Amino acid sequence: MLDAMRLLGKSKPLRAELGDELIDAYVRLKQADWRNYAAHLND
């Protein structure tokens, strides 16, 4: 999942179609989801 988020964040075609703001917000949201998931694994 982390690799997919990194690739999405760097995707020029998707940024051109959807806009930087949407891509950045989505990547931040998914990174937060990942951190929450990982935190539960460590509990």
FENQUIVEN-V116957 format. One record per residue. N is the residue number from 1. RES is the residue in three letters. SS is DSSP state (@ for helix, = for strand, . for the rest). PHI is phi as a letter, one per 40 degrees, with the letter a starting at -180 (999 if undefined). Layout:
N,RES,SS,PHI + N,RES,SS,PHI
This chain:
1,MET,.,999 + 2,LEU,@,c + 3,ASP,@,c + 4,ALA,@,c + 5,MET,@,c + 6,ARG,@,c + 7,LEU,@,c + 8,LEU,@,c + 9,GLY,@,c + 10,LYS,@,b + 11,SER,.,c + 12,LYS,@,c + 13,PRO,@,c + 14,LEU,@,c + 15,ARG,@,c + 16,ALA,@,c + 17,GLU,@,c + 18,LEU,@,b + 19,GLY,.,g + 20,ASP,@,c + 21,GLU,@,c + 22,LEU,@,c + 23,ILE,@,c + 24,ASP,@,c + 25,ALA,@,c + 26,TYR,@,c + 27,VAL,@,c + 28,ARG,@,c + 29,LEU,@,c + 30,LYS,@,c + 31,GLN,@,c + 32,ALA,@,c + 33,ASP,@,d + 34,TRP,@,c + 35,ARG,@,c + 36,ASN,@,c + 37,TYR,@,c + 38,ALA,@,c + 39,ALA,@,c + 40,HIS,@,c + 41,LEU,@,c + 42,ASN,@,c + 43,ASP,.,c
